[in-house]
Amino acid sequence: MIRCGIIGYGFLGKKLAGYLTRYKMRGLAITALANSRGYLYYPKGFDSDNLPADITGHTSFRASNPLEILERGLVDLLVTLTPTNVYNGEPGLTYIREALKSGVDVVTADKGPLVVAFRELTSLADSMGVFLCYEATVGGGIPVFSLARHSLRGDRILSIKGILNGTTNYILSRMHFEGLPLDLALQEAQMMGLAERDPSLDLEGIDSACKIVILANALLGADRRLEDVKVKGITQVTSDAILAAKELGMTIKLVGSIEGGRLSVAPRLVRLNHPLCVHGSLNAIQFKMEILGDLTLIGRGAGESTVSALLSDIEWILAQKEASRGGR
């Protein structure tokens, strides 16, 4: 049995645990569920009947640092779904670092640790002979990294462009189609749960910049940080600018790009018939390949679709473990 722990038992954590307990995967069992206040441990593994909605109020809840899961050797695979901190990567950075040091495989949806310490964490995983998977950090459920690493590995990526933030894409889409000013489109996005109460990381382009850093480091072998990205958000985009773009058969999108070693995020004019011109909360990522040319991936970039990427990473790790056992 491979014992799995989840740190960050919120919306994504509950959705993931629900899928994992309903659809058993290669002998995987969820043995630990944690939040910032403590954890639940069930050595036999939770199932769909005893999976708690709230772990803090559970009679077996242990109020303690979640790192105790690792210190006590309670898991073989750790999923970290902690809130993103783009400035120092915490608390997810410590969870991931300590898990890797303990010889525990890690799957994460937390961008912060990878933005702050990508090279350190991937090198640590390699030195410990464990896996660090992060498909869910960019593009929600779009299989960005797995496609690039497995299906495109005979080709060479020349550049990457993308619509990487569903919140700003929704806002710009509403401005384009309904003529809403930015502040009203933002209010609507907040009412629909697409934007946070403090949407500054989205509107100022920081969230997209984080994803550009991860793409550059993971797929192009770079060693970049957030400060290496030239960033401009959408706060200065006006209804008049959107209207002027429409008259030219174009619209304005927040585009992240990696070209010629330069990383940037900024509002750009995009043709309405361009593959990157997706609307609503969709994400789109376009690779320019040396042989294949342009390849564009489109999909939902947030919410429950992210669970698909988490499950894909978990299944891949389990398959590698199984292949390794078979090889012996």
C-alpha beads as a LAMMPS data file, in Angstrom:
LAMMPS data file: protein, C-alpha beads

328 atoms
327 bonds

1 atom types
1 bond types

-500.0 500.0 xlo xhi
-500.0 500.0 ylo yhi
-500.0 500.0 zlo zhi

Masses

1 110.0

Atoms # bond

1 1 1 0.000 0.000 0.000
2 1 1 1.262 3.464 -0.919
3 1 1 0.220 5.914 1.780
4 1 1 -0.886 9.341 0.543
5 1 1 -1.240 12.499 2.612
6 1 1 -2.933 15.742 1.580
7 1 1 -1.880 19.048 3.153
8 1 1 -4.449 21.690 2.308
9 1 1 -7.873 20.153 2.848
10 1 1 -9.926 22.904 1.243
11 1 1 -11.898 22.917 -1.996
12 1 1 -9.258 21.143 -4.089
13 1 1 -8.189 18.829 -1.283
14 1 1 -11.731 17.608 -0.683
15 1 1 -12.373 17.120 -4.402
16 1 1 -9.141 15.189 -4.822
17 1 1 -9.755 13.014 -1.761
18 1 1 -13.245 12.276 -3.029
19 1 1 -11.961 11.044 -6.381
20 1 1 -9.140 9.029 -4.837
21 1 1 -11.438 7.241 -2.395
22 1 1 -14.067 6.478 -5.036
23 1 1 -11.682 5.297 -7.738
24 1 1 -8.939 3.219 -6.143
25 1 1 -5.574 3.762 -7.857
26 1 1 -2.877 1.049 -7.834
27 1 1 -3.060 0.313 -4.114
28 1 1 -3.003 3.976 -3.067
29 1 1 -4.624 4.824 0.273
30 1 1 -5.192 8.268 1.795
31 1 1 -3.855 7.957 5.319
32 1 1 -3.469 11.615 6.340
33 1 1 -5.496 14.794 5.824
34 1 1 -4.063 18.076 7.083
35 1 1 -4.600 21.804 7.250
36 1 1 -2.573 24.575 8.861
37 1 1 -3.895 23.669 12.326
38 1 1 -3.192 19.938 12.392
39 1 1 -4.117 16.627 10.819
40 1 1 -6.126 13.413 10.843
41 1 1 -4.349 10.083 10.520
42 1 1 -6.074 6.840 9.601
43 1 1 -3.543 4.032 9.005
44 1 1 -5.974 1.792 7.113
45 1 1 -6.795 4.605 4.693
46 1 1 -9.910 6.711 4.392
47 1 1 -12.698 5.586 2.100
48 1 1 -15.718 7.380 0.676
49 1 1 -17.824 6.437 3.701
50 1 1 -15.568 7.899 6.384
51 1 1 -14.017 10.798 4.474
52 1 1 -14.698 13.844 6.692
53 1 1 -16.107 17.134 5.425
54 1 1 -14.328 18.997 8.231
55 1 1 -11.164 17.564 9.756
56 1 1 -10.711 20.215 12.455
57 1 1 -13.902 19.248 14.266
58 1 1 -13.206 15.514 14.040
59 1 1 -12.698 13.681 17.351
60 1 1 -9.376 12.238 16.130
61 1 1 -8.004 15.569 14.905
62 1 1 -4.469 16.156 16.167
63 1 1 -3.675 19.852 16.674
64 1 1 -0.060 19.954 15.586
65 1 1 2.300 21.131 12.862
66 1 1 1.433 19.204 9.666
67 1 1 5.153 18.451 9.311
68 1 1 4.581 15.827 11.981
69 1 1 3.111 13.662 9.210
70 1 1 6.586 13.507 7.701
71 1 1 8.471 13.306 10.992
72 1 1 6.419 10.273 12.010
73 1 1 6.827 8.630 8.596
74 1 1 3.075 8.395 8.004
75 1 1 3.055 8.903 4.202
76 1 1 4.929 7.807 1.086
77 1 1 3.373 10.422 -1.204
78 1 1 2.450 13.980 -0.226
79 1 1 0.045 16.269 -2.086
80 1 1 0.454 19.949 -1.148
81 1 1 -2.479 22.239 -1.900
82 1 1 -1.485 25.168 0.288
83 1 1 -2.317 28.816 -0.560
84 1 1 0.151 30.330 -3.013
85 1 1 2.717 32.717 -1.571
86 1 1 4.706 34.112 -4.491
87 1 1 7.145 36.034 -2.309
88 1 1 8.706 33.369 -0.072
89 1 1 6.819 30.207 -1.086
90 1 1 5.647 29.421 2.426
91 1 1 4.185 27.344 3.920
92 1 1 4.261 25.054 0.898
93 1 1 8.007 25.437 0.361
94 1 1 8.822 23.949 3.759
95 1 1 6.334 21.101 3.318
96 1 1 7.757 20.181 -0.087
97 1 1 11.396 20.544 0.965
98 1 1 10.963 18.412 4.071
99 1 1 8.978 15.771 2.193
100 1 1 11.693 15.424 -0.437
101 1 1 14.372 15.268 2.252
102 1 1 12.388 12.457 3.874
103 1 1 12.297 10.457 0.640
104 1 1 8.616 11.194 0.044
105 1 1 7.266 11.829 -3.460
106 1 1 5.432 15.138 -3.903
107 1 1 2.571 16.342 -6.083
108 1 1 1.683 20.027 -5.798
109 1 1 -0.657 22.684 -7.146
110 1 1 1.141 25.434 -5.204
111 1 1 3.031 27.779 -7.545
112 1 1 4.879 29.686 -4.839
113 1 1 7.575 27.117 -3.942
114 1 1 8.406 26.528 -7.609
115 1 1 8.678 30.234 -8.346
116 1 1 10.970 30.803 -5.359
117 1 1 13.079 27.634 -5.384
118 1 1 12.548 25.594 -8.562
119 1 1 16.175 24.592 -9.067
120 1 1 16.669 23.724 -5.397
121 1 1 13.557 21.548 -5.193
122 1 1 14.049 19.695 -8.462
123 1 1 17.714 19.059 -7.633
124 1 1 16.722 17.806 -4.179
125 1 1 14.149 15.444 -5.681
126 1 1 16.765 14.083 -8.096
127 1 1 19.361 13.587 -5.353
128 1 1 16.859 11.744 -3.140
129 1 1 15.549 9.582 -5.983
130 1 1 11.958 10.772 -5.540
131 1 1 9.435 12.509 -7.769
132 1 1 8.287 16.148 -7.675
133 1 1 5.293 16.676 -9.975
134 1 1 3.587 20.018 -10.582
135 1 1 1.261 19.678 -13.585
136 1 1 -1.473 21.499 -11.634
137 1 1 0.562 24.703 -11.199
138 1 1 0.014 25.973 -14.759
139 1 1 -3.130 25.791 -16.859
140 1 1 -5.351 23.932 -14.418
141 1 1 -6.184 20.616 -16.044
142 1 1 -4.366 21.316 -19.333
143 1 1 -1.573 18.698 -19.662
144 1 1 1.189 21.226 -20.317
145 1 1 4.242 19.556 -18.792
146 1 1 3.352 15.945 -19.508
147 1 1 2.683 16.725 -23.177
148 1 1 5.881 18.717 -23.581
149 1 1 8.051 16.154 -21.810
150 1 1 6.644 12.979 -23.319
151 1 1 5.012 13.755 -26.650
152 1 1 7.242 16.636 -27.777
153 1 1 10.597 15.522 -26.440
154 1 1 11.981 14.779 -29.909
155 1 1 11.327 18.369 -30.959
156 1 1 12.606 21.676 -29.543
157 1 1 10.500 24.421 -27.965
158 1 1 11.449 27.799 -29.434
159 1 1 8.956 29.986 -27.583
160 1 1 5.862 29.835 -25.394
161 1 1 2.884 32.200 -25.233
162 1 1 -0.253 31.880 -23.215
163 1 1 -3.452 33.181 -21.689
164 1 1 -2.625 31.892 -18.230
165 1 1 -5.073 33.569 -15.865
166 1 1 -8.780 32.769 -16.039
167 1 1 -9.844 35.724 -13.888
168 1 1 -8.358 38.396 -16.124
169 1 1 -9.474 36.551 -19.243
170 1 1 -13.052 36.535 -17.967
171 1 1 -12.889 40.241 -17.182
172 1 1 -11.451 41.155 -20.588
173 1 1 -14.010 38.916 -22.318
174 1 1 -16.885 40.701 -20.567
175 1 1 -15.386 44.044 -21.504
176 1 1 -15.124 42.909 -25.123
177 1 1 -18.550 41.320 -25.585
178 1 1 -20.708 43.386 -23.219
179 1 1 -18.843 46.690 -23.136
180 1 1 -18.505 46.562 -19.342
181 1 1 -15.915 48.782 -17.669
182 1 1 -13.187 46.911 -15.839
183 1 1 -14.516 47.612 -12.341
184 1 1 -17.974 46.213 -13.133
185 1 1 -16.527 43.161 -14.904
186 1 1 -14.352 42.554 -11.836
187 1 1 -17.347 42.800 -9.489
188 1 1 -19.176 40.265 -11.633
189 1 1 -16.169 37.910 -11.547
190 1 1 -16.041 38.204 -7.756
191 1 1 -19.766 37.456 -7.451
192 1 1 -19.255 34.317 -9.564
193 1 1 -16.309 33.172 -7.463
194 1 1 -13.833 33.673 -10.320
195 1 1 -11.943 36.460 -8.556
196 1 1 -10.648 36.762 -5.021
197 1 1 -11.731 39.511 -2.664
198 1 1 -8.236 40.918 -3.220
199 1 1 -7.675 40.284 -6.942
200 1 1 -4.418 42.238 -7.173
201 1 1 -2.206 39.252 -8.059
202 1 1 -4.461 38.523 -11.017
203 1 1 -5.087 42.080 -12.206
204 1 1 -1.454 43.142 -11.887
205 1 1 -0.245 40.129 -13.873
206 1 1 1.699 38.525 -11.012
207 1 1 -0.148 35.201 -11.191
208 1 1 0.560 34.929 -14.917
209 1 1 4.189 35.903 -14.319
210 1 1 4.581 33.067 -11.804
211 1 1 3.357 30.594 -14.386
212 1 1 5.731 31.988 -17.000
213 1 1 8.632 31.467 -14.568
214 1 1 7.629 27.850 -13.975
215 1 1 7.261 27.185 -17.714
216 1 1 10.664 28.707 -18.466
217 1 1 12.410 26.745 -15.727
218 1 1 10.651 23.428 -16.294
219 1 1 10.541 23.284 -20.079
220 1 1 13.414 25.469 -21.258
221 1 1 15.997 24.681 -18.593
222 1 1 16.149 28.263 -17.341
223 1 1 16.816 29.428 -13.800
224 1 1 14.499 32.415 -13.533
225 1 1 12.703 34.165 -10.690
226 1 1 9.660 36.408 -10.546
227 1 1 11.850 39.513 -10.712
228 1 1 13.116 38.357 -14.115
229 1 1 9.680 38.853 -15.699
230 1 1 8.669 42.213 -17.163
231 1 1 5.101 42.531 -15.886
232 1 1 2.212 44.831 -16.731
233 1 1 -1.333 43.989 -15.665
234 1 1 -4.740 44.961 -17.005
235 1 1 -5.659 47.741 -14.560
236 1 1 -5.093 50.411 -17.225
237 1 1 -7.134 48.673 -19.939
238 1 1 -10.155 50.850 -20.719
239 1 1 -13.452 50.236 -22.477
240 1 1 -12.317 52.644 -25.197
241 1 1 -9.186 50.578 -25.815
242 1 1 -11.276 47.410 -26.087
243 1 1 -13.648 49.135 -28.530
244 1 1 -10.769 50.369 -30.670
245 1 1 -9.378 46.828 -30.808
246 1 1 -12.782 45.443 -31.867
247 1 1 -12.926 47.867 -34.757
248 1 1 -9.658 46.382 -35.997
249 1 1 -10.950 42.808 -35.717
250 1 1 -8.914 42.258 -32.576
251 1 1 -9.254 42.168 -28.826
252 1 1 -7.000 42.707 -25.808
253 1 1 -5.719 39.727 -23.833
254 1 1 -3.254 39.396 -20.970
255 1 1 -0.489 37.395 -22.636
256 1 1 2.484 35.782 -20.952
257 1 1 5.401 35.014 -23.226
258 1 1 8.856 33.476 -23.314
259 1 1 10.733 34.535 -26.437
260 1 1 14.448 34.855 -27.066
261 1 1 15.214 34.458 -23.390
262 1 1 12.880 37.325 -22.444
263 1 1 9.977 36.710 -20.057
264 1 1 7.016 39.092 -20.067
265 1 1 3.368 39.491 -19.154
266 1 1 1.318 42.342 -20.620
267 1 1 -1.979 43.207 -22.328
268 1 1 -1.580 42.487 -26.039
269 1 1 -3.674 42.907 -29.146
270 1 1 -4.796 39.480 -30.370
271 1 1 -6.656 38.734 -33.607
272 1 1 -10.163 37.386 -33.023
273 1 1 -9.380 34.347 -35.196
274 1 1 -6.063 33.606 -33.495
275 1 1 -5.843 30.245 -31.635
276 1 1 -4.903 32.080 -28.419
277 1 1 -8.070 34.172 -28.560
278 1 1 -10.102 32.181 -26.051
279 1 1 -12.848 33.731 -23.970
280 1 1 -14.428 33.457 -20.554
281 1 1 -12.228 31.800 -17.942
282 1 1 -10.471 29.511 -20.438
283 1 1 -6.690 29.265 -20.599
284 1 1 -4.633 28.724 -23.751
285 1 1 -0.950 27.888 -24.159
286 1 1 0.877 27.949 -27.482
287 1 1 4.218 26.281 -28.115
288 1 1 6.292 27.235 -31.145
289 1 1 8.228 24.091 -32.034
290 1 1 11.258 23.811 -34.307
291 1 1 9.715 21.013 -36.410
292 1 1 6.018 20.902 -35.558
293 1 1 5.436 24.633 -35.697
294 1 1 2.652 26.093 -33.569
295 1 1 0.734 23.878 -31.145
296 1 1 -2.022 25.380 -28.996
297 1 1 -3.646 23.783 -25.953
298 1 1 -6.950 25.141 -24.647
299 1 1 -8.851 24.248 -21.502
300 1 1 -10.248 25.315 -18.179
301 1 1 -7.509 26.809 -16.083
302 1 1 -8.816 26.681 -12.535
303 1 1 -11.254 25.115 -10.100
304 1 1 -12.199 21.453 -10.256
305 1 1 -10.396 20.923 -13.567
306 1 1 -7.129 21.216 -11.603
307 1 1 -7.997 17.902 -9.929
308 1 1 -7.469 16.237 -13.312
309 1 1 -3.839 17.384 -13.318
310 1 1 -3.320 16.210 -9.729
311 1 1 -4.738 12.793 -10.527
312 1 1 -2.562 12.561 -13.617
313 1 1 0.589 13.268 -11.589
314 1 1 -0.385 10.775 -8.898
315 1 1 -1.150 8.064 -11.458
316 1 1 2.169 8.732 -13.224
317 1 1 4.119 8.342 -9.967
318 1 1 2.282 5.111 -9.163
319 1 1 3.052 3.787 -12.637
320 1 1 6.757 4.592 -12.193
321 1 1 6.784 2.806 -8.847
322 1 1 5.084 -0.218 -10.355
323 1 1 7.514 -0.300 -13.285
324 1 1 10.449 -0.027 -10.883
325 1 1 9.199 -2.989 -8.843
326 1 1 8.695 -4.991 -12.026
327 1 1 12.238 -4.146 -13.117
328 1 1 13.627 -5.759 -10.017

Bonds

1 1 1 2
2 1 2 3
3 1 3 4
4 1 4 5
5 1 5 6
6 1 6 7
7 1 7 8
8 1 8 9
9 1 9 10
10 1 10 11
11 1 11 12
12 1 12 13
13 1 13 14
14 1 14 15
15 1 15 16
16 1 16 17
17 1 17 18
18 1 18 19
19 1 19 20
20 1 20 21
21 1 21 22
22 1 22 23
23 1 23 24
24 1 24 25
25 1 25 26
26 1 26 27
27 1 27 28
28 1 28 29
29 1 29 30
30 1 30 31
31 1 31 32
32 1 32 33
33 1 33 34
34 1 34 35
35 1 35 36
36 1 36 37
37 1 37 38
38 1 38 39
39 1 39 40
40 1 40 41
41 1 41 42
42 1 42 43
43 1 43 44
44 1 44 45
45 1 45 46
46 1 46 47
47 1 47 48
48 1 48 49
49 1 49 50
50 1 50 51
51 1 51 52
52 1 52 53
53 1 53 54
54 1 54 55
55 1 55 56
56 1 56 57
57 1 57 58
58 1 58 59
59 1 59 60
60 1 60 61
61 1 61 62
62 1 62 63
63 1 63 64
64 1 64 65
65 1 65 66
66 1 66 67
67 1 67 68
68 1 68 69
69 1 69 70
70 1 70 71
71 1 71 72
72 1 72 73
73 1 73 74
74 1 74 75
75 1 75 76
76 1 76 77
77 1 77 78
78 1 78 79
79 1 79 80
80 1 80 81
81 1 81 82
82 1 82 83
83 1 83 84
84 1 84 85
85 1 85 86
86 1 86 87
87 1 87 88
88 1 88 89
89 1 89 90
90 1 90 91
91 1 91 92
92 1 92 93
93 1 93 94
94 1 94 95
95 1 95 96
96 1 96 97
97 1 97 98
98 1 98 99
99 1 99 100
100 1 100 101
101 1 101 102
102 1 102 103
103 1 103 104
104 1 104 105
105 1 105 106
106 1 106 107
107 1 107 108
108 1 108 109
109 1 109 110
110 1 110 111
111 1 111 112
112 1 112 113
113 1 113 114
114 1 114 115
115 1 115 116
116 1 116 117
117 1 117 118
118 1 118 119
119 1 119 120
120 1 120 121
121 1 121 122
122 1 122 123
123 1 123 124
124 1 124 125
125 1 125 126
126 1 126 127
127 1 127 128
128 1 128 129
129 1 129 130
130 1 130 131
131 1 131 132
132 1 132 133
133 1 133 134
134 1 134 135
135 1 135 136
136 1 136 137
137 1 137 138
138 1 138 139
139 1 139 140
140 1 140 141
141 1 141 142
142 1 142 143
143 1 143 144
144 1 144 145
145 1 145 146
146 1 146 147
147 1 147 148
148 1 148 149
149 1 149 150
150 1 150 151
151 1 151 152
152 1 152 153
153 1 153 154
154 1 154 155
155 1 155 156
156 1 156 157
157 1 157 158
158 1 158 159
159 1 159 160
160 1 160 161
161 1 161 162
162 1 162 163
163 1 163 164
164 1 164 165
165 1 165 166
166 1 166 167
167 1 167 168
168 1 168 169
169 1 169 170
170 1 170 171
171 1 171 172
172 1 172 173
173 1 173 174
174 1 174 175
175 1 175 176
176 1 176 177
177 1 177 178
178 1 178 179
179 1 179 180
180 1 180 181
181 1 181 182
182 1 182 183
183 1 183 184
184 1 184 185
185 1 185 186
186 1 186 187
187 1 187 188
188 1 188 189
189 1 189 190
190 1 190 191
191 1 191 192
192 1 192 193
193 1 193 194
194 1 194 195
195 1 195 196
196 1 196 197
197 1 197 198
198 1 198 199
199 1 199 200
200 1 200 201
201 1 201 202
202 1 202 203
203 1 203 204
204 1 204 205
205 1 205 206
206 1 206 207
207 1 207 208
208 1 208 209
209 1 209 210
210 1 210 211
211 1 211 212
212 1 212 213
213 1 213 214
214 1 214 215
215 1 215 216
216 1 216 217
217 1 217 218
218 1 218 219
219 1 219 220
220 1 220 221
221 1 221 222
222 1 222 223
223 1 223 224
224 1 224 225
225 1 225 226
226 1 226 227
227 1 227 228
228 1 228 229
229 1 229 230
230 1 230 231
231 1 231 232
232 1 232 233
233 1 233 234
234 1 234 235
235 1 235 236
236 1 236 237
237 1 237 238
238 1 238 239
239 1 239 240
240 1 240 241
241 1 241 242
242 1 242 243
243 1 243 244
244 1 244 245
245 1 245 246
246 1 246 247
247 1 247 248
248 1 248 249
249 1 249 250
250 1 250 251
251 1 251 252
252 1 252 253
253 1 253 254
254 1 254 255
255 1 255 256
256 1 256 257
257 1 257 258
258 1 258 259
259 1 259 260
260 1 260 261
261 1 261 262
262 1 262 263
263 1 263 264
264 1 264 265
265 1 265 266
266 1 266 267
267 1 267 268
268 1 268 269
269 1 269 270
270 1 270 271
271 1 271 272
272 1 272 273
273 1 273 274
274 1 274 275
275 1 275 276
276 1 276 277
277 1 277 278
278 1 278 279
279 1 279 280
280 1 280 281
281 1 281 282
282 1 282 283
283 1 283 284
284 1 284 285
285 1 285 286
286 1 286 287
287 1 287 288
288 1 288 289
289 1 289 290
290 1 290 291
291 1 291 292
292 1 292 293
293 1 293 294
294 1 294 295
295 1 295 296
296 1 296 297
297 1 297 298
298 1 298 299
299 1 299 300
300 1 300 301
301 1 301 302
302 1 302 303
303 1 303 304
304 1 304 305
305 1 305 306
306 1 306 307
307 1 307 308
308 1 308 309
309 1 309 310
310 1 310 311
311 1 311 312
312 1 312 313
313 1 313 314
314 1 314 315
315 1 315 316
316 1 316 317
317 1 317 318
318 1 318 319
319 1 319 320
320 1 320 321
321 1 321 322
322 1 322 323
323 1 323 324
324 1 324 325
325 1 325 326
326 1 326 327
327 1 327 328
